[in-house]
């Protein structure tokens, strides 16, 4: 694996390769994009490229030398990934990072530290990073990854160069899935669509076997919520309760519904429109478009947007779920 094999991120690759080729790699980066878009993959392969013993003409890692193999295997002190200790990344972890960065590596090697889900940094932990961002050692590189940069202190944001990661095209993700997993093209296309073009999430759907589960739940929810029967809605809430303590899984479920209702709304307003996500078959969308009607579809999209916003603001998952199911 190498930086050039990063799927569906042309802008991120162009920014990083340009910096490598000009010898202008920053001391601090903020990789911003959805979970599974390739942020950690890019960080690891940037570290390999910067420390490769026989880099390519483009400046990419050879993926064969001892340094590349050690970083890929997670046994090289030149590359460290810091994740949360429980739900937060604590000041003790950033203090250890700062202390380790002060130790000069052998030769002209670069030390690369990745803080995954940097939005989980406690305020003290984030502020503790300011010294290495303001006065970094010449060999040090700090990469923060997040899907929610708004929660990071402005003092940290202003000292990092932002590299955006976006959902990739569905054909590109489908092709990558077939190559990586050997899945049938139709199943890979469904996973690509359900993930919204995020390769890591699509891979997780295929490998975990959750693809059929998510498709089925989205279809049942649309059918149940199309009726006014309160008892049916309570039954649906009980089925969805398994996600009530898992914020990420609940966000996935609500996100699936948001896209499904959005596609139904598009179909209701423009029956000949072809700009649909592909997460559901056209018959289901047409059924929802006819059964709900345009005003209710607008309301469903609005309620889902509010529920997802509540989740992002650390609201109670169960309340977000109930708000949508009982009010759409």
Secondary structure, 3 states (H helix, E strand, C coil): CCHHHCCCCHHHHHHHHHHHHHCCCCCEEEEECCCCCCHHHHHHHHHHHHHCCCCCCCCCCCCCCHHHHHHHCCCCCCEEEECCECCEECHHHHHHHHHHHCCCCCCCCCEEEEECCHHHECHHHHHHCHHHHHCCCCCEEEEEEECCHHHCCHHHHCCCEEEECCCCCHHHHHHHHHHHHCCCHHHHHHHHHHCCCCHHHHHHHHHHCCHHHHHHHHHHHHHHHCCCCHHHHHHHHHHHHHHCCCHHHHHHHHHHHHHHHHHHHHHHHCCCCCCCCCCCCHHHHHHHHHHHCHHHHHHHHHHHHHHHHHHHCCCCHHHHHHHHHHHC
